[in-house]
């Protein structure tokens, strides 16, 4: 992969590092899987980053608060024209909220986790 945007950390980040291509970029934005981990996950594939001449950098969205409106406009246009697609992991019913929260902390969801309340 050429670019990986990570919000999960742990084993998910480790798996992504194993599949980096030459000059790949990795953006670290979160580590939700490590928030309540009994013991931090030790990344094993970090050497892959050096092997492919890759870069890894942290990203904190709050540093860009002055550009939120610009980002919303850009993202909305891409969603409308179909060039940006979201992966959603939808759970049905408010009673699933505790299940969903646990899934977030364990990195078990694929895409944006949503609890749909009807």
Secondary structure, DSSP 8 states (H G I E B T S, - for coil): --EEEESS-HHHHHHHHTT--TT-EEEE---GGGTT-SS----S-THHHHHTT-EEEE--GGGGGGGHHHHHHHHHHHHHHTSS---EEEEESGGGHHHHHHHHHHT--SSEEEEE--
